[in-house]
Amino acid sequence: ILCGRGGYGMSRIIDSLDFQKFKKSPKWIIGFSDITVLQAHIFQHYQIATLHAPMAAAFNEDGYKNEYIASLKEALCGTIASYECATHSLNKKGSATADLIGGNLSMIAHLIGSHSSYKTRHKILFLEDVGEYLYNIDRMMIQLERAELFKHLKGLIIGGFSDMKDTTIPFGTDVYNLINHHVKDYKFPICYGFPVSHETENVALKIGVNHELKVTKDGVSLKEIW
C-alpha cells in the first residue's frame, strides 16, 4: 500500500480504521511524514512491520536512477538492507541490536499520551523532520525526554532536519547541536546525518524489524538482522 504523499489528517481517522482484514493478510504500508501515525499504531497494536520510505510523490521518469527509490524496490523484493553513512562530529560511538522504530519527530511527539504512541524500551529510534522552528524542535525534544522515550533506548539515529526556521531573536544554535543537548548524556550510540528525511535522501527503513547499528570513528552502519 503505497501512500501518495504525507499530508495532514492521519491522526483524525486512525481510530476509525478497522484493521481486522489487515491483521489476517498484512501488506507493506509505505510512507513517511504523517504516515508515521499509521506506522506507529500498527507496530504498537499488531507488531506488523511497515516501510518508512519514499512515496509516490517522489517518483518521476528518472526514478530508476535514484538510489533511494531503488532502496524501496530492494526492500519489496526481499533484499536485506545494509546502509552506511559518514561520521559526524556529534556522533556517540557504540553498537546496538534491536527492533527499529521511528519516523517524523512532530508525529512521534504528537502521539505521546495516546494508545498509538511508540513504546521505545530496548529499541533503536530514528527521527527526522522538516520546516519546523528551532524552538519547536527544542519543545518536542523536551516532550520526548519528559515522557521517557529516550530513557531505555538501545540506539538513536538522527536523520535530516531540513528547512529549519528561526525567529527574529535567534535561538542560538543549529538543529543538530540543539538535539544533541537533549541526548548527549545518555549511554546509547547516536548518529547524526543519516539519510532518512523529507528530502531526496530517504532510504527505505523497515519499522518493527531487528537491526544492528554501529557507530565508530570511521562512520555509521545500519543493517537488518534476520
C-alpha positions, 0 to 999 in steps of 0.5 A: 500500500503505497501512500501518495504523499504525507499530508495532514489528517492521519491522526483524525481517522486512525481510530476509525480504521478497522484493521481486522482484514489487515491483521489476517493478510498484512501488506507493506504500508509505505510512507513517511511524514504523517504516515508515521501515525499509521506506522506507529499504531500498527507496530504498537497494536499488531507488531506488523512491520511497515516501510518508512520510505519514499512515496509516490510523490517522489517518483518521476521518469528518472526514478530508476536512477535514484538510489533511494527509490531503488532502496524501496524496490530492494526492500519489496523484493526481499533484499536485506538492507545494509546502509552506511553513512559518514561520521559526524562530529556529534556522533556517540560511538557504540553498537546496538541490536534491536527492533527499529522504530521511528519516523517524523519527530512532530508525529512521534511527539504528537502521539505521546499520551495516546494508545498509538504512541511508540513504546521505545524500551530496548529499541533503536529510534530514528527521527527526522523532520522538516520546516519546523522552528528551532524552538519547536524542535527544542519543545518536542525534544523536551516532550520526548525526554519528559515522557521517557522515550529516550530513557531505555533506548538501545540506539538513536539515529538522527536523520535530516532536519531540513528547512529549519526556521528561526525567529527574529531573536535567534535561538542560538544554535543549529538543529543538530547541536540543539538535539544533541543537548537533549541526548548527549548524556545518555549511554546509547550510540547516536548518529547524526546525518543519516539519510532518512528525511523529507528530502531526496535522501530517504532510504527505505527503513523497515519499522518493527524489524531487528537491526544492528547499528554501529557507530565508530570513528570511521562512520555509521552502519545500519543493517537488518538482522534476520 
